[in-house]
Amino acid sequence: HHVDIALSQYTLSQCLRHQNKLAEAIKLITECLEIRKQSLPPLHPDVALAVGELGLCLMQAGRLEEAGGRFREVLEIQRQSLQEKHPNISVTLYNVALCLKERGKNREAEKLLHEAVDIRSFSLSKNHPHKISALTLWAECLINIGEYGAAEKALDDALHIINANELPKNHSQRSKAMLLLHRVNASKQPQSLHTASHEGQPAVG
């Protein structure tokens, strides 16, 4: 009975999150998580799902440090209960890294994204579209810490997959990758920054 209630709370919390009713969603998923922790083993996948959903709600609410903590809880469960390169681990690594990146912790985020990219390379087909998001976020963190060469390689890989999947020119993932590639190219031409500033034009950052 309690498990059925928890499932209903989990499903409703997801719906509320998608409607951006985050206070209600957080309340429901917290209650769901309490029930699951009391009634299921600590490494049960349903516990991880509830913790992860709470993390998503908190992240959407801008509570990034709390969200990151929840995603790390999920990661701990997954590392103990799943194979080393299971694709679900890469999803959680991505979520932890996104919270870190948004808080300006690019070096920490980059390490996690490197692992996420490695897992997706191992577990997914060559041009699988799920690789794109990890590659582009990894590239963004690399740019933010000045690792432009590695960022360019990641973006080349992402654009290869984007082209292989024939994503349209106005697709958000293509636009994101091209914008980041522009930042990489701008880093190769420091003299252009001085020229742009001298002419009264905004410098490319």
C-alpha positions in Angstrom: 0.0 0.0 0.0 2.7 2.4 1.0 4.7 1.5 -2.2 1.6 2.3 -4.3 1.3 5.7 -2.6 5.0 6.4 -3.3 4.6 5.5 -7.0 1.6 7.9 -7.3 3.6 10.6 -5.6 6.6 10.0 -7.9 4.4 10.2 -11.0 2.5 13.3 -9.8 5.8 15.0 -8.8 7.1 14.5 -12.3 4.0 16.1 -13.8 4.2 19.1 -11.4 7.9 19.6 -12.2 7.1 19.7 -15.9 4.4 22.3 -15.1 7.0 24.2 -13.1 5.0 23.8 -9.9 8.2 23.1 -8.0 7.2 23.7 -4.4 4.4 21.1 -4.7 6.7 18.8 -6.7 9.4 18.9 -4.0 7.0 18.3 -1.2 5.5 15.2 -3.0 8.8 13.7 -4.0 10.3 14.2 -0.5 7.3 12.2 0.9 7.8 9.6 -1.8 11.5 9.3 -0.9 10.8 8.9 2.8 8.4 6.0 2.1 10.8 4.3 -0.3 13.7 4.6 2.2 11.6 3.0 4.9 10.2 0.2 2.8 13.0 -0.7 0.3 16.7 -1.7 0.6 19.1 1.3 0.4 20.5 0.3 -3.0 17.1 -0.3 -4.6 16.7 1.4 -8.0 13.4 3.0 -6.9 15.2 4.8 -4.1 17.7 6.1 -6.7 14.9 7.2 -9.0 13.2 9.2 -6.2 16.4 10.8 -5.1 17.2 11.7 -8.7 13.7 13.2 -9.2 14.2 15.3 -6.1 17.5 16.5 -7.5 15.8 17.5 -10.8 13.2 19.5 -8.9 15.8 21.3 -6.8 17.9 22.0 -9.9 14.9 23.4 -11.7 14.2 25.6 -8.7 17.7 27.0 -8.8 18.8 25.2 -5.6 22.0 23.9 -7.3 24.1 22.9 -4.3 21.2 20.9 -2.8 20.5 19.3 -6.2 24.1 18.4 -6.7 24.1 16.7 -3.3 21.1 14.6 -4.3 22.6 13.6 -7.6 25.8 12.5 -5.7 23.6 10.3 -3.6 22.2 8.7 -6.8 25.8 8.3 -8.1 26.8 6.5 -4.9 23.9 4.0 -5.2 24.6 3.5 -8.9 28.3 2.8 -8.4 27.5 0.1 -5.9 24.6 -1.5 -7.8 25.4 -1.1 -11.5 28.2 -2.1 -13.8 31.1 0.3 -14.0 30.2 1.8 -17.4 26.4 1.6 -17.2 24.8 4.5 -19.2 22.7 5.5 -16.2 25.9 6.5 -14.4 26.8 8.8 -17.2 23.4 10.6 -16.9 24.0 11.2 -13.2 27.5 12.3 -13.7 26.1 14.8 -16.3 23.6 16.1 -13.7 26.2 16.6 -11.0 28.5 18.3 -13.5 25.7 20.6 -14.7 25.1 21.8 -11.1 28.8 22.4 -10.6 29.2 24.2 -13.9 26.3 26.5 -13.1 28.0 27.3 -9.8 31.2 28.2 -11.6 33.0 25.0 -10.5 34.2 24.2 -14.0 37.3 22.1 -13.1 35.3 19.7 -10.9 32.6 19.5 -13.6 35.1 18.8 -16.4 36.4 15.7 -14.6 33.0 14.3 -14.2 32.0 15.1 -17.8 35.2 13.4 -19.0 34.0 10.2 -17.3 30.5 10.6 -18.6 31.8 11.0 -22.2 34.0 7.9 -21.7 31.0 5.8 -20.5 28.8 6.9 -23.4 31.6 6.2 -25.9 31.9 2.7 -24.4 28.2 1.9 -24.0 26.5 3.7 -26.9 26.8 3.3 -30.7 29.3 5.5 -32.6 26.8 8.2 -33.6 24.2 7.8 -30.8 22.6 11.2 -30.3 22.7 10.9 -26.5 26.5 11.5 -26.7 25.9 15.1 -27.9 24.8 16.7 -24.7 27.8 15.4 -22.7 30.3 16.4 -25.3 29.0 19.9 -25.6 28.8 20.5 -21.8 32.3 19.0 -21.5 33.5 21.4 -24.2 31.9 24.3 -22.4 33.7 23.5 -19.2 37.0 23.0 -21.0 36.6 26.4 -22.7 35.9 28.0 -19.3 39.2 26.6 -17.9 41.2 27.5 -21.0 41.6 24.0 -22.5 40.7 25.1 -26.0 42.4 22.2 -27.9 40.5 19.5 -26.0 37.3 21.6 -26.3 37.7 21.8 -30.1 38.1 18.0 -30.3 35.0 17.4 -28.2 33.0 19.9 -30.4 34.3 18.2 -33.6 33.0 14.9 -32.2 29.7 16.4 -31.2 29.2 18.0 -34.6 30.1 14.8 -36.4 27.3 13.1 -34.5 24.9 16.0 -35.1 25.6 15.8 -38.9 25.4 12.0 -38.9 21.9 12.3 -37.3 21.0 15.0 -39.8 19.8 17.4 -37.1 18.4 20.6 -38.7 20.5 23.8 -38.8 18.3 25.5 -36.2 18.4 22.6 -33.8 19.3 23.7 -30.3 22.2 21.2 -30.0 23.7 22.3 -33.3 23.4 26.0 -32.3 25.0 25.3 -28.9 27.9 23.4 -30.5 28.5 26.1 -33.1 28.4 28.9 -30.5 31.0 27.1 -28.4 33.2 26.5 -31.5 33.0 30.2 -32.2 34.4 30.8 -28.7 37.3 28.3 -29.4 38.1 30.0 -32.7 38.0 33.5 -31.1 40.6 32.3 -28.5 43.0 31.6 -31.4 42.9 35.2 -32.5 43.6 37.4 -29.5 44.5 40.4 -31.8 40.9 40.5 -33.0 39.8 41.3 -29.5 41.9 44.4 -29.4 40.7 45.5 -32.9 37.1 45.0 -32.0 37.5 47.0 -28.8 39.4 49.8 -30.7 36.6 50.0 -33.2 34.0 50.4 -30.5 32.5 46.9 -31.2 31.8 44.4 -28.4 34.7 42.0 -27.9 34.0 38.3 -28.5 34.4 36.5 -25.2 
